[in-house]
Amino acid sequence: MATQRIIDFLATRRPTGPCLVVDLDVVRDNYHAFEKALPESRIYYAVKANPAPEILRLLAGLGSSFDTASVAEIEMAMDAGAPAERISYGNTIKKERDIARAYELGIRLFAVDCVEEVEKVARVAPGSRVFCRVLTDGEGAEWPLSRKFGCVPAMAVDVLRHASRLGLDAYGVSFHVGSQQTDLTAWDKALGDAKAVFARLAEEGITLRMVNMGGGFPTRYLKDVPSAQAYGQAIFEALSRHFGNRLPETIIEPGRGMVGNAGVIKSEVVLISKKADNDNVRWVYLDIGKFGGLAETMDEAIRYPIVTERDGDEKSPCVLAGPTCDSADVLYEKTPYPLPLSLTIGDEVLIEGTGAYTTTYSAVAFNGFEPLRSYVI
Ligand SMILES: *Cc1c(COP(=O)(O)O)cnc(C)c1O
């Protein structure tokens, strides 16, 4: 997964300290794979996955739209060349003054999941399109999004009816099946729920037109994942099953699936030690940990492939930890990570599949460690 361009960059530039290197060619390939897999859907890249200006510029140039969660993300997408019509304010939790600012910037597409949020949008972004997010169970996802966002489908009906009454354009329904979703059937149930909301409101003369099918498309870590093509097929079949030949407009919001496999983190082994002479598990401390950008190792949810120059040698289980003085800064302990017995202090390791959700999760200066540097090539 470290492309030749990334390997060459690291060999010639030899950056010191941990850093992420992202290969734009891979992002471009991913964008085209999504386009091909779901040709009828519009792609709204989830900016939070990796907001590097080079990535946003590339995607804006390819015709992508953008899913944003704050005024700052809206401005980043616009600076990259995306017009306001191609930007959604997809966070269901927004300050009213931020909605007003987004409206001033030309944004007309907003996510809601309750009448309280609808009222804010109606007050300061009159006439805008809104879509209501429904809950999903997140089953099958390695990074589920729980109950924080969305409401039950029956409530979505009330929310969108309320929006319509207040003069907003009740545009559709959204969901997110959970991040790193490897179960191809996960979209089916959510699309069934979306269809139920469409049908119920149609009885009242409110015609919804759009389903936002969110993100969740996985990137390959240690296990193989289905291809974009397989996801496209499963989603198209589920759409047809629930909506027949009257398919709504659809949106997808890939984050991880767009940039995850495009990035590799270069790190260095700082220390290898044991807690007792007779321990067979070694502790390996890297110069990056949970606070340097690898936050998704929380509960050991995301297990990154780690490549060393000694991978041909015999391996034994290691606890893998970061360099900070917080005992939570342990990456893998419940399920120890096999690393070469010959691994040595000072060795370089590559942590693959780290293009998404790393730079943005990196702390500013915990223990004086600088935030994760990133090079986009
Ligand atoms: C984070 C997020 C995404 C991207 O999810 P991935 O699993 O990374 O594809 C899409 N939509 C919304 C609303 C999000 O919050």
The ligand as a MOL file (V3000), in Angstrom:
LIG
                    3D

  0  0  0     0  0            999 V3000
M  V30 BEGIN CTAB
M  V30 COUNTS 15 15 0 0 0
M  V30 BEGIN ATOM
M  V30 1 C -17.7040 11.0450 8.8490 0
M  V30 2 C -18.8630 11.1360 7.9410 0
M  V30 3 C -18.7950 10.5630 6.6680 0
M  V30 4 C -17.6140 9.7450 6.1860 0
M  V30 5 O -17.6500 8.4710 6.7200 0
M  V30 6 P -16.6190 7.3460 6.2530 0
M  V30 7 O -17.0280 6.1630 7.0360 0
M  V30 8 O -15.2580 7.8300 6.5390 0
M  V30 9 O -16.8330 7.1350 4.7880 0
M  V30 10 C -19.8860 10.7190 5.8500 0
M  V30 11 N -20.9850 11.4100 6.2390 0
M  V30 12 C -21.0730 11.9710 7.4590 0
M  V30 13 C -22.2960 12.7240 7.8030 0
M  V30 14 C -20.0220 11.8460 8.3390 0
M  V30 15 O -20.1250 12.3990 9.5490 0
M  V30 END ATOM
M  V30 BEGIN BOND
M  V30 1 1 1 2
M  V30 2 1 2 3
M  V30 3 2 2 14
M  V30 4 1 3 4
M  V30 5 2 3 10
M  V30 6 1 4 5
M  V30 7 1 5 6
M  V30 8 2 6 7
M  V30 9 1 6 8
M  V30 10 1 6 9
M  V30 11 1 10 11
M  V30 12 2 11 12
M  V30 13 1 12 13
M  V30 14 1 12 14
M  V30 15 1 14 15
M  V30 END BOND
M  V30 END CTAB
M  END
